[in-house]
Every structure is written in C-alpha cells, then in structure tokens.
C-alpha cells in the first residue's frame, strides 16, 4: 500500500485499515505455524503496511497537537539560543 493513499484516509478509515491488516497478519502467521503456507514475503509486506498506517496515524496526531502548542514552544526555543 502506498503511503500517499494512506495519508488521504480519514482517522476512522485508518483505524479500520489497521484492524484489517492485523487480522490478515494473524491469519497468515497462523497458517505459517500450521504448515499451510510459506509466504514470508506476504507477512513482511503486511508488517510494513501496519507500520506505515501506525506511522501516519501518529504523524496526524502530532500535527493536531503540534498546532495547539506551536506558539509557546517556538518562543522557548528561541530564548534558549540567545
């Protein structure tokens, strides 16, 4: 899954996507343990997709909280540099 496509999703869609990917990952791991599949590439890809979704969810959360604290934090950083 492309990072740009993930960035265009809403928060609810991101949570749903994360649930679906984790479910698929669970099923593939279960099949691997049962000896029904040997698709390590799919497992690795799913783990990376989950990480992408979580990263973008965190970026969005930081962007929202960063906008609230932008004023004082910027001023404090300038004061330290003097």
PDB file of N, CA, C and O in Angstrom:
ATOM      1  N   UNK A   1       0.843  -1.178   0.000  1.00  0.00           N
ATOM      2  CA  UNK A   1       0.000   0.000   0.000  1.00  0.00           C
ATOM      3  C   UNK A   1       0.890   1.244   0.000  1.00  0.00           C
ATOM      4  O   UNK A   1       1.894   1.308   0.710  1.00  0.00           O
ATOM      5  N   UNK A   2       0.509   2.207  -0.792  1.00  0.00           N
ATOM      6  CA  UNK A   2       1.285   3.426  -0.962  1.00  0.00           C
ATOM      7  C   UNK A   2       1.020   4.397   0.197  1.00  0.00           C
ATOM      8  O   UNK A   2      -0.115   4.530   0.654  1.00  0.00           O
ATOM      9  N   UNK A   3       2.057   5.060   0.657  1.00  0.00           N
ATOM     10  CA  UNK A   3       1.937   5.987   1.782  1.00  0.00           C
ATOM     11  C   UNK A   3       1.016   7.163   1.441  1.00  0.00           C
ATOM     12  O   UNK A   3       0.290   7.641   2.313  1.00  0.00           O
ATOM     13  N   UNK A   4       1.033   7.630   0.212  1.00  0.00           N
ATOM     14  CA  UNK A   4       0.172   8.748  -0.176  1.00  0.00           C
ATOM     15  C   UNK A   4      -1.304   8.355  -0.089  1.00  0.00           C
ATOM     16  O   UNK A   4      -2.137   9.161   0.328  1.00  0.00           O
ATOM     17  N   UNK A   5      -1.624   7.137  -0.474  1.00  0.00           N
ATOM     18  CA  UNK A   5      -3.012   6.675  -0.374  1.00  0.00           C
ATOM     19  C   UNK A   5      -3.435   6.609   1.090  1.00  0.00           C
ATOM     20  O   UNK A   5      -4.566   6.950   1.436  1.00  0.00           O
ATOM     21  N   UNK A   6      -2.517   6.169   1.943  1.00  0.00           N
ATOM     22  CA  UNK A   6      -2.827   6.068   3.369  1.00  0.00           C
ATOM     23  C   UNK A   6      -3.035   7.450   3.962  1.00  0.00           C
ATOM     24  O   UNK A   6      -3.921   7.635   4.796  1.00  0.00           O
ATOM     25  N   UNK A   7      -2.236   8.423   3.551  1.00  0.00           N
ATOM     26  CA  UNK A   7      -2.355   9.789   4.088  1.00  0.00           C
ATOM     27  C   UNK A   7      -3.693  10.432   3.741  1.00  0.00           C
ATOM     28  O   UNK A   7      -4.162  11.313   4.461  1.00  0.00           O
ATOM     29  N   UNK A   8      -4.308   9.999   2.649  1.00  0.00           N
ATOM     30  CA  UNK A   8      -5.588  10.571   2.236  1.00  0.00           C
ATOM     31  C   UNK A   8      -6.780   9.968   2.978  1.00  0.00           C
ATOM     32  O   UNK A   8      -7.906  10.434   2.806  1.00  0.00           O
ATOM     33  N   UNK A   9      -6.553   8.944   3.797  1.00  0.00           N
ATOM     34  CA  UNK A   9      -7.636   8.311   4.533  1.00  0.00           C
ATOM     35  C   UNK A   9      -7.978   9.125   5.782  1.00  0.00           C
ATOM     36  O   UNK A   9      -7.135   9.837   6.327  1.00  0.00           O
ATOM     37  N   UNK A  10      -9.225   9.005   6.221  1.00  0.00           N
ATOM     38  CA  UNK A  10      -9.637   9.662   7.457  1.00  0.00           C
ATOM     39  C   UNK A  10      -9.161   8.832   8.647  1.00  0.00           C
ATOM     40  O   UNK A  10      -8.654   7.724   8.475  1.00  0.00           O
ATOM     41  N   UNK A  11      -9.328   9.375   9.855  1.00  0.00           N
ATOM     42  CA  UNK A  11      -8.905   8.667  11.062  1.00  0.00           C
ATOM     43  C   UNK A  11      -9.649   7.345  11.229  1.00  0.00           C
ATOM     44  O   UNK A  11      -9.049   6.329  11.579  1.00  0.00           O
ATOM     45  N   UNK A  12     -10.948   7.364  10.978  1.00  0.00           N
ATOM     46  CA  UNK A  12     -11.742   6.139  11.107  1.00  0.00           C
ATOM     47  C   UNK A  12     -11.296   5.095  10.085  1.00  0.00           C
ATOM     48  O   UNK A  12     -11.194   3.909  10.399  1.00  0.00           O
ATOM     49  N   UNK A  13     -11.033   5.546   8.866  1.00  0.00           N
ATOM     50  CA  UNK A  13     -10.568   4.626   7.828  1.00  0.00           C
ATOM     51  C   UNK A  13      -9.189   4.066   8.164  1.00  0.00           C
ATOM     52  O   UNK A  13      -8.897   2.906   7.873  1.00  0.00           O
ATOM     53  N   UNK A  14      -8.340   4.894   8.780  1.00  0.00           N
ATOM     54  CA  UNK A  14      -7.014   4.405   9.191  1.00  0.00           C
ATOM     55  C   UNK A  14      -7.134   3.325  10.253  1.00  0.00           C
ATOM     56  O   UNK A  14      -6.445   2.307  10.185  1.00  0.00           O
ATOM     57  N   UNK A  15      -8.000   3.539  11.231  1.00  0.00           N
ATOM     58  CA  UNK A  15      -8.200   2.522  12.275  1.00  0.00           C
ATOM     59  C   UNK A  15      -8.743   1.230  11.681  1.00  0.00           C
ATOM     60  O   UNK A  15      -8.320   0.139  12.062  1.00  0.00           O
ATOM     61  N   UNK A  16      -9.688   1.357  10.742  1.00  0.00           N
ATOM     62  CA  UNK A  16     -10.258   0.182  10.078  1.00  0.00           C
ATOM     63  C   UNK A  16      -9.190  -0.542   9.267  1.00  0.00           C
ATOM     64  O   UNK A  16      -9.123  -1.771   9.286  1.00  0.00           O
ATOM     65  N   UNK A  17      -8.365   0.203   8.564  1.00  0.00           N
ATOM     66  CA  UNK A  17      -7.287  -0.384   7.762  1.00  0.00           C
ATOM     67  C   UNK A  17      -6.301  -1.131   8.663  1.00  0.00           C
ATOM     68  O   UNK A  17      -5.847  -2.225   8.327  1.00  0.00           O
ATOM     69  N   UNK A  18      -5.977  -0.534   9.803  1.00  0.00           N
ATOM     70  CA  UNK A  18      -5.050  -1.178  10.737  1.00  0.00           C
ATOM     71  C   UNK A  18      -5.639  -2.495  11.255  1.00  0.00           C
ATOM     72  O   UNK A  18      -4.935  -3.501  11.348  1.00  0.00           O
ATOM     73  N   UNK A  19      -6.933  -2.483  11.590  1.00  0.00           N
ATOM     74  CA  UNK A  19      -7.591  -3.710  12.060  1.00  0.00           C
ATOM     75  C   UNK A  19      -7.561  -4.798  10.993  1.00  0.00           C
ATOM     76  O   UNK A  19      -7.270  -5.957  11.289  1.00  0.00           O
ATOM     77  N   UNK A  20      -7.862  -4.421   9.753  1.00  0.00           N
ATOM     78  CA  UNK A  20      -7.873  -5.393   8.662  1.00  0.00           C
ATOM     79  C   UNK A  20      -6.483  -5.975   8.426  1.00  0.00           C
ATOM     80  O   UNK A  20      -6.336  -7.184   8.244  1.00  0.00           O
ATOM     81  N   UNK A  21      -5.472  -5.123   8.429  1.00  0.00           N
ATOM     82  CA  UNK A  21      -4.113  -5.599   8.213  1.00  0.00           C
ATOM     83  C   UNK A  21      -3.653  -6.511   9.341  1.00  0.00           C
ATOM     84  O   UNK A  21      -3.012  -7.531   9.091  1.00  0.00           O
ATOM     85  N   UNK A  22      -3.976  -6.153  10.585  1.00  0.00           N
ATOM     86  CA  UNK A  22      -3.612  -7.009  11.713  1.00  0.00           C
ATOM     87  C   UNK A  22      -4.324  -8.355  11.643  1.00  0.00           C
ATOM     88  O   UNK A  22      -3.751  -9.386  11.995  1.00  0.00           O
ATOM     89  N   UNK A  23      -5.574  -8.341  11.190  1.00  0.00           N
ATOM     90  CA  UNK A  23      -6.324  -9.589  11.044  1.00  0.00           C
ATOM     91  C   UNK A  23      -5.687 -10.477   9.970  1.00  0.00           C
ATOM     92  O   UNK A  23      -5.521 -11.680  10.173  1.00  0.00           O
ATOM     93  N   UNK A  24      -5.337  -9.887   8.844  1.00  0.00           N
ATOM     94  CA  UNK A  24      -4.678 -10.649   7.781  1.00  0.00           C
ATOM     95  C   UNK A  24      -3.342 -11.207   8.254  1.00  0.00           C
ATOM     96  O   UNK A  24      -2.986 -12.345   7.950  1.00  0.00           O
ATOM     97  N   UNK A  25      -2.610 -10.387   9.004  1.00  0.00           N
ATOM     98  CA  UNK A  25      -1.319 -10.810   9.522  1.00  0.00           C
ATOM     99  C   UNK A  25      -1.492 -11.988  10.481  1.00  0.00           C
ATOM    100  O   UNK A  25      -0.715 -12.942  10.439  1.00  0.00           O
ATOM    101  N   UNK A  26      -2.500 -11.924  11.337  1.00  0.00           N
ATOM    102  CA  UNK A  26      -2.769 -13.021  12.259  1.00  0.00           C
ATOM    103  C   UNK A  26      -3.060 -14.312  11.504  1.00  0.00           C
ATOM    104  O   UNK A  26      -2.524 -15.373  11.824  1.00  0.00           O
ATOM    105  N   UNK A  27      -3.920 -14.199  10.494  1.00  0.00           N
ATOM    106  CA  UNK A  27      -4.276 -15.397   9.710  1.00  0.00           C
ATOM    107  C   UNK A  27      -3.061 -16.006   9.017  1.00  0.00           C
ATOM    108  O   UNK A  27      -2.890 -17.225   9.014  1.00  0.00           O
ATOM    109  N   UNK A  28      -2.218 -15.156   8.429  1.00  0.00           N
ATOM    110  CA  UNK A  28      -1.036 -15.677   7.747  1.00  0.00           C
ATOM    111  C   UNK A  28      -0.054 -16.317   8.727  1.00  0.00           C
ATOM    112  O   UNK A  28       0.535 -17.357   8.431  1.00  0.00           O
ATOM    113  N   UNK A  29       0.120 -15.698   9.889  1.00  0.00           N
ATOM    114  CA  UNK A  29       1.000 -16.288  10.900  1.00  0.00           C
ATOM    115  C   UNK A  29       0.454 -17.630  11.374  1.00  0.00           C
ATOM    116  O   UNK A  29       1.211 -18.577  11.586  1.00  0.00           O
ATOM    117  N   UNK A  30      -0.861 -17.704  11.538  1.00  0.00           N
ATOM    118  CA  UNK A  30      -1.494 -18.950  11.959  1.00  0.00           C
ATOM    119  C   UNK A  30      -1.281 -20.028  10.906  1.00  0.00           C
ATOM    120  O   UNK A  30      -0.930 -21.160  11.238  1.00  0.00           O
ATOM    121  N   UNK A  31      -1.491 -19.684   9.638  1.00  0.00           N
ATOM    122  CA  UNK A  31      -1.291 -20.637   8.553  1.00  0.00           C
ATOM    123  C   UNK A  31       0.166 -21.082   8.484  1.00  0.00           C
ATOM    124  O   UNK A  31       0.454 -22.247   8.206  1.00  0.00           O
ATOM    125  N   UNK A  32       1.079 -20.155   8.739  1.00  0.00           N
ATOM    126  CA  UNK A  32       2.500 -20.490   8.715  1.00  0.00           C
ATOM    127  C   UNK A  32       2.822 -21.512   9.797  1.00  0.00           C
ATOM    128  O   UNK A  32       3.553 -22.472   9.551  1.00  0.00           O
ATOM    129  N   UNK A  33       2.278 -21.306  10.994  1.00  0.00           N
ATOM    130  CA  UNK A  33       2.520 -22.229  12.102  1.00  0.00           C
ATOM    131  C   UNK A  33       1.895 -23.600  11.839  1.00  0.00           C
ATOM    132  O   UNK A  33       2.430 -24.624  12.264  1.00  0.00           O
ATOM    133  N   UNK A  34       0.770 -23.612  11.142  1.00  0.00           N
ATOM    134  CA  UNK A  34       0.094 -24.872  10.841  1.00  0.00           C
ATOM    135  C   UNK A  34       0.718 -25.575   9.636  1.00  0.00           C
ATOM    136  O   UNK A  34       0.352 -26.706   9.317  1.00  0.00           O
ATOM    137  N   UNK A  35       1.650 -24.911   8.975  1.00  0.00           N
ATOM    138  CA  UNK A  35       2.320 -25.513   7.827  1.00  0.00           C
ATOM    139  C   UNK A  35       1.525 -25.435   6.546  1.00  0.00           C
ATOM    140  O   UNK A  35       1.815 -26.159   5.593  1.00  0.00           O
ATOM    141  N   UNK A  36       0.524 -24.567   6.503  1.00  0.00           N
ATOM    142  CA  UNK A  36      -0.316 -24.461   5.313  1.00  0.00           C
ATOM    143  C   UNK A  36       0.238 -23.485   4.288  1.00  0.00           C
ATOM    144  O   UNK A  36      -0.169 -23.509   3.126  1.00  0.00           O
ATOM    145  N   UNK A  37       1.164 -22.625   4.705  1.00  0.00           N
ATOM    146  CA  UNK A  37       1.709 -21.638   3.776  1.00  0.00           C
ATOM    147  C   UNK A  37       3.164 -21.375   4.113  1.00  0.00           C
ATOM    148  O   UNK A  37       3.621 -21.637   5.225  1.00  0.00           O
ATOM    149  N   UNK A  38       3.869 -20.862   3.150  1.00  0.00           N
ATOM    150  CA  UNK A  38       5.264 -20.487   3.354  1.00  0.00           C
ATOM    151  C   UNK A  38       5.514 -19.091   2.792  1.00  0.00           C
ATOM    152  O   UNK A  38       6.595 -18.803   2.278  1.00  0.00           O
ATOM    153  N   UNK A  39       4.510 -18.233   2.893  1.00  0.00           N
ATOM    154  CA  UNK A  39       4.577 -16.917   2.272  1.00  0.00           C
ATOM    155  C   UNK A  39       5.164 -15.883   3.234  1.00  0.00           C
ATOM    156  O   UNK A  39       4.434 -15.063   3.791  1.00  0.00           O
ATOM    157  N   UNK A  40       6.459 -15.925   3.423  1.00  0.00           N
ATOM    158  CA  UNK A  40       7.112 -14.959   4.296  1.00  0.00           C
ATOM    159  C   UNK A  40       7.087 -13.556   3.698  1.00  0.00           C
ATOM    160  O   UNK A  40       7.060 -12.567   4.430  1.00  0.00           O
ATOM    161  N   UNK A  41       7.095 -13.471   2.389  1.00  0.00           N
ATOM    162  CA  UNK A  41       7.056 -12.152   1.742  1.00  0.00           C
ATOM    163  C   UNK A  41       5.756 -11.427   2.061  1.00  0.00           C
ATOM    164  O   UNK A  41       5.761 -10.216   2.286  1.00  0.00           O
ATOM    165  N   UNK A  42       4.645 -12.153   2.082  1.00  0.00           N
ATOM    166  CA  UNK A  42       3.358 -11.534   2.403  1.00  0.00           C
ATOM    167  C   UNK A  42       3.342 -11.051   3.844  1.00  0.00           C
ATOM    168  O   UNK A  42       2.827  -9.973   4.137  1.00  0.00           O
ATOM    169  N   UNK A  43       3.906 -11.846   4.740  1.00  0.00           N
ATOM    170  CA  UNK A  43       3.948 -11.459   6.153  1.00  0.00           C
ATOM    171  C   UNK A  43       4.789 -10.209   6.328  1.00  0.00           C
ATOM    172  O   UNK A  43       4.389  -9.283   7.033  1.00  0.00           O
ATOM    173  N   UNK A  44       5.945 -10.175   5.695  1.00  0.00           N
ATOM    174  CA  UNK A  44       6.808  -8.993   5.793  1.00  0.00           C
ATOM    175  C   UNK A  44       6.116  -7.760   5.224  1.00  0.00           C
ATOM    176  O   UNK A  44       6.195  -6.675   5.801  1.00  0.00           O
ATOM    177  N   UNK A  45       5.438  -7.929   4.093  1.00  0.00           N
ATOM    178  CA  UNK A  45       4.723  -6.818   3.479  1.00  0.00           C
ATOM    179  C   UNK A  45       3.608  -6.294   4.372  1.00  0.00           C
ATOM    180  O   UNK A  45       3.419  -5.084   4.496  1.00  0.00           O
ATOM    181  N   UNK A  46       2.871  -7.212   4.994  1.00  0.00           N
ATOM    182  CA  UNK A  46       1.794  -6.803   5.891  1.00  0.00           C
ATOM    183  C   UNK A  46       2.340  -6.076   7.114  1.00  0.00           C
ATOM    184  O   UNK A  46       1.759  -5.087   7.560  1.00  0.00           O
ATOM    185  N   UNK A  47       3.449  -6.561   7.655  1.00  0.00           N
ATOM    186  CA  UNK A  47       4.039  -5.888   8.816  1.00  0.00           C
ATOM    187  C   UNK A  47       4.460  -4.465   8.456  1.00  0.00           C
ATOM    188  O   UNK A  47       4.294  -3.540   9.252  1.00  0.00           O
ATOM    189  N   UNK A  48       5.001  -4.299   7.259  1.00  0.00           N
ATOM    190  CA  UNK A  48       5.405  -2.958   6.820  1.00  0.00           C
ATOM    191  C   UNK A  48       4.183  -2.068   6.594  1.00  0.00           C
ATOM    192  O   UNK A  48       4.215  -0.877   6.904  1.00  0.00           O
ATOM    193  N   UNK A  49       3.111  -2.642   6.058  1.00  0.00           N
ATOM    194  CA  UNK A  49       1.887  -1.865   5.858  1.00  0.00           C
ATOM    195  C   UNK A  49       1.293  -1.413   7.192  1.00  0.00           C
ATOM    196  O   UNK A  49       0.830  -0.279   7.318  1.00  0.00           O
ATOM    197  N   UNK A  50       1.307  -2.304   8.188  1.00  0.00           N
ATOM    198  CA  UNK A  50       0.813  -1.936   9.518  1.00  0.00           C
ATOM    199  C   UNK A  50       1.660  -0.806  10.078  1.00  0.00           C
ATOM    200  O   UNK A  50       1.134   0.139  10.666  1.00  0.00           O
ATOM    201  N   UNK A  51       2.971  -0.901   9.896  1.00  0.00           N
ATOM    202  CA  UNK A  51       3.871   0.142  10.398  1.00  0.00           C
ATOM    203  C   UNK A  51       3.603   1.471   9.694  1.00  0.00           C
ATOM    204  O   UNK A  51       3.643   2.524  10.329  1.00  0.00           O
ATOM    205  N   UNK A  52       3.330   1.433   8.395  1.00  0.00           N
ATOM    206  CA  UNK A  52       3.027   2.664   7.657  1.00  0.00           C
ATOM    207  C   UNK A  52       1.761   3.317   8.202  1.00  0.00           C
ATOM    208  O   UNK A  52       1.717   4.527   8.423  1.00  0.00           O
ATOM    209  N   UNK A  53       0.733   2.497   8.415  1.00  0.00           N
ATOM    210  CA  UNK A  53      -0.535   3.032   8.914  1.00  0.00           C
ATOM    211  C   UNK A  53      -0.337   3.648  10.292  1.00  0.00           C
ATOM    212  O   UNK A  53      -0.825   4.747  10.555  1.00  0.00           O
ATOM    213  N   UNK A  54       0.376   2.950  11.173  1.00  0.00           N
ATOM    214  CA  UNK A  54       0.608   3.465  12.523  1.00  0.00           C
ATOM    215  C   UNK A  54       1.437   4.746  12.494  1.00  0.00           C
ATOM    216  O   UNK A  54       1.191   5.669  13.270  1.00  0.00           O
ATOM    217  N   UNK A  55       2.413   4.796  11.604  1.00  0.00           N
ATOM    218  CA  UNK A  55       3.255   5.987  11.491  1.00  0.00           C
ATOM    219  C   UNK A  55       2.433   7.187  11.045  1.00  0.00           C
ATOM    220  O   UNK A  55       2.580   8.279  11.596  1.00  0.00           O
ATOM    221  N   UNK A  56       1.586   6.999  10.072  1.00  0.00           N
ATOM    222  CA  UNK A  56       0.779   8.105   9.564  1.00  0.00           C
ATOM    223  C   UNK A  56      -0.265   8.530  10.599  1.00  0.00           C
ATOM    224  O   UNK A  56      -0.573   9.716  10.717  1.00  0.00           O
ATOM    225  N   UNK A  57      -0.811   7.563  11.348  1.00  0.00           N
ATOM    226  CA  UNK A  57      -1.738   7.924  12.427  1.00  0.00           C
ATOM    227  C   UNK A  57      -1.018   8.769  13.470  1.00  0.00           C
ATOM    228  O   UNK A  57      -1.584   9.736  13.980  1.00  0.00           O
ATOM    229  N   UNK A  58       0.214   8.419  13.790  1.00  0.00           N
ATOM    230  CA  UNK A  58       0.998   9.179  14.771  1.00  0.00           C
ATOM    231  C   UNK A  58       1.349  10.560  14.228  1.00  0.00           C
ATOM    232  O   UNK A  58       1.294  11.547  14.962  1.00  0.00           O
ATOM    233  N   UNK A  59       1.708  10.638  12.947  1.00  0.00           N
ATOM    234  CA  UNK A  59       2.007  11.941  12.338  1.00  0.00           C
ATOM    235  C   UNK A  59       0.801  12.865  12.422  1.00  0.00           C
ATOM    236  O   UNK A  59       0.934  14.047  12.738  1.00  0.00           O
ATOM    237  N   UNK A  60      -0.379  12.317  12.137  1.00  0.00           N
ATOM    238  CA  UNK A  60      -1.596  13.135  12.195  1.00  0.00           C
ATOM    239  C   UNK A  60      -1.878  13.585  13.623  1.00  0.00           C
ATOM    240  O   UNK A  60      -2.286  14.724  13.848  1.00  0.00           O
ATOM    241  N   UNK A  61      -1.661  12.697  14.582  1.00  0.00           N
ATOM    242  CA  UNK A  61      -1.895  13.059  15.986  1.00  0.00           C
ATOM    243  C   UNK A  61      -0.922  14.145  16.428  1.00  0.00           C
ATOM    244  O   UNK A  61      -1.313  15.072  17.137  1.00  0.00           O
ATOM    245  N   UNK A  62       0.325  14.044  16.022  1.00  0.00           N
ATOM    246  CA  UNK A  62       1.306  15.060  16.376  1.00  0.00           C
ATOM    247  C   UNK A  62       1.032  16.384  15.678  1.00  0.00           C
ATOM    248  O   UNK A  62       1.278  17.451  16.240  1.00  0.00           O
ATOM    249  N   UNK A  63       0.523  16.314  14.457  1.00  0.00           N
ATOM    250  CA  UNK A  63       0.203  17.540  13.728  1.00  0.00           C
ATOM    251  C   UNK A  63      -0.927  18.284  14.418  1.00  0.00           C
ATOM    252  O   UNK A  63      -0.909  19.513  14.493  1.00  0.00           O
ATOM    253  N   UNK A  64      -1.899  17.557  14.918  1.00  0.00           N
ATOM    254  CA  UNK A  64      -3.027  18.184  15.612  1.00  0.00           C
ATOM    255  C   UNK A  64      -2.559  18.786  16.928  1.00  0.00           C
ATOM    256  O   UNK A  64      -2.885  19.933  17.233  1.00  0.00           O
ATOM    257  N   UNK A  65      -1.797  18.028  17.713  1.00  0.00           N
ATOM    258  CA  UNK A  65      -1.331  18.547  18.992  1.00  0.00           C
ATOM    259  C   UNK A  65      -0.222  19.582  18.789  1.00  0.00           C
ATOM    260  O   UNK A  65      -0.051  20.469  19.625  1.00  0.00           O
ATOM    261  N   UNK A  66       0.518  19.484  17.713  1.00  0.00           N
ATOM    262  CA  UNK A  66       1.574  20.455  17.414  1.00  0.00           C
ATOM    263  C   UNK A  66       1.024  21.823  17.083  1.00  0.00           C
ATOM    264  O   UNK A  66       1.646  22.838  17.397  1.00  0.00           O
ATOM    265  N   UNK A  67      -0.128  21.863  16.458  1.00  0.00           N
ATOM    266  CA  UNK A  67      -0.747  23.149  16.130  1.00  0.00           C
ATOM    267  C   UNK A  67      -1.213  23.867  17.387  1.00  0.00           C
ATOM    268  O   UNK A  67      -1.203  25.097  17.429  1.00  0.00           O
ATOM    269  N   UNK A  68      -1.618  23.128  18.406  1.00  0.00           N
ATOM    270  CA  UNK A  68      -2.071  23.732  19.655  1.00  0.00           C
ATOM    271  C   UNK A  68      -0.917  24.339  20.439  1.00  0.00           C
ATOM    272  O   UNK A  68      -1.104  25.352  21.113  1.00  0.00           O
ATOM    273  N   UNK A  69       0.265  23.751  20.369  1.00  0.00           N
ATOM    274  CA  UNK A  69       1.410  24.177  21.169  1.00  0.00           C
ATOM    275  C   UNK A  69       2.468  24.923  20.353  1.00  0.00           C
ATOM    276  O   UNK A  69       3.591  25.098  20.825  1.00  0.00           O
ATOM    277  N   UNK A  70       2.142  25.351  19.171  1.00  0.00           N
ATOM    278  CA  UNK A  70       3.143  25.946  18.282  1.00  0.00           C
ATOM    279  C   UNK A  70       3.684  27.269  18.809  1.00  0.00           C
ATOM    280  O   UNK A  70       4.883  27.521  18.686  1.00  0.00           O
ATOM    281  N   UNK A  71       2.854  28.113  19.387  1.00  0.00           N
ATOM    282  CA  UNK A  71       3.283  29.430  19.839  1.00  0.00           C
ATOM    283  C   UNK A  71       4.333  29.394  20.938  1.00  0.00           C
ATOM    284  O   UNK A  71       5.463  29.818  20.696  1.00  0.00           O
ATOM    285  N   UNK A  72       4.022  28.917  22.115  1.00  0.00           N
ATOM    286  CA  UNK A  72       4.978  28.944  23.224  1.00  0.00           C
ATOM    287  C   UNK A  72       6.222  28.100  22.985  1.00  0.00           C
ATOM    288  O   UNK A  72       7.309  28.480  23.420  1.00  0.00           O
ATOM    289  N   UNK A  73       6.094  26.994  22.322  1.00  0.00           N
ATOM    290  CA  UNK A  73       7.260  26.136  22.092  1.00  0.00           C
ATOM    291  C   UNK A  73       8.266  26.837  21.187  1.00  0.00           C
ATOM    292  O   UNK A  73       9.473  26.751  21.413  1.00  0.00           O
ATOM    293  N   UNK A  74       7.784  27.514  20.188  1.00  0.00           N
ATOM    294  CA  UNK A  74       8.677  28.228  19.283  1.00  0.00           C
ATOM    295  C   UNK A  74       9.399  29.348  19.971  1.00  0.00           C
ATOM    296  O   UNK A  74      10.582  29.571  19.715  1.00  0.00           O
ATOM    297  N   UNK A  75       8.709  30.072  20.853  1.00  0.00           N
ATOM    298  CA  UNK A  75       9.333  31.163  21.588  1.00  0.00           C
ATOM    299  C   UNK A  75      10.372  30.668  22.590  1.00  0.00           C
ATOM    300  O   UNK A  75      11.416  31.294  22.770  1.00  0.00           O
ATOM    301  N   UNK A  76      10.081  29.543  23.241  1.00  0.00           N
ATOM    302  CA  UNK A  76      11.008  28.993  24.222  1.00  0.00           C
ATOM    303  C   UNK A  76      12.286  28.530  23.538  1.00  0.00           C
ATOM    304  O   UNK A  76      13.377  28.675  24.088  1.00  0.00           O
ATOM    305  N   UNK A  77      12.151  27.972  22.341  1.00  0.00           N
ATOM    306  CA  UNK A  77      13.322  27.518  21.607  1.00  0.00           C
ATOM    307  C   UNK A  77      14.212  28.677  21.205  1.00  0.00           C
ATOM    308  O   UNK A  77      15.436  28.548  21.199  1.00  0.00           O
ATOM    309  N   UNK A  78      13.609  29.810  20.870  1.00  0.00           N
ATOM    310  CA  UNK A  78      14.391  30.982  20.505  1.00  0.00           C
ATOM    311  C   UNK A  78      15.122  31.568  21.705  1.00  0.00           C
ATOM    312  O   UNK A  78      16.246  32.055  21.582  1.00  0.00           O
ATOM    313  N   UNK A  79      14.477  31.518  22.859  1.00  0.00           N
ATOM    314  CA  UNK A  79      15.089  32.073  24.067  1.00  0.00           C
ATOM    315  C   UNK A  79      16.319  31.285  24.469  1.00  0.00           C
ATOM    316  O   UNK A  79      17.272  31.867  24.986  1.00  0.00           O
ATOM    317  N   UNK A  80      16.328  29.995  24.250  1.00  0.00           N
ATOM    318  CA  UNK A  80      17.473  29.177  24.592  1.00  0.00           C
ATOM    319  C   UNK A  80      18.678  29.466  23.705  1.00  0.00           C
ATOM    320  O   UNK A  80      19.820  29.330  24.142  1.00  0.00           O
ATOM    321  N   UNK A  81      18.432  29.855  22.487  1.00  0.00           N
ATOM    322  CA  UNK A  81      19.508  30.087  21.536  1.00  0.00           C
ATOM    323  C   UNK A  81      20.265  31.380  21.809  1.00  0.00           C
ATOM    324  O   UNK A  81      21.364  31.565  21.287  1.00  0.00           O
ATOM    325  N   UNK A  82      19.716  32.261  22.597  1.00  0.00           N
ATOM    326  CA  UNK A  82      20.348  33.565  22.849  1.00  0.00           C
ATOM    327  C   UNK A  82      21.518  33.480  23.775  1.00  0.00           C
ATOM    328  O   UNK A  82      22.143  34.497  24.074  1.00  0.00           O
TER     329      UNK A  82
END
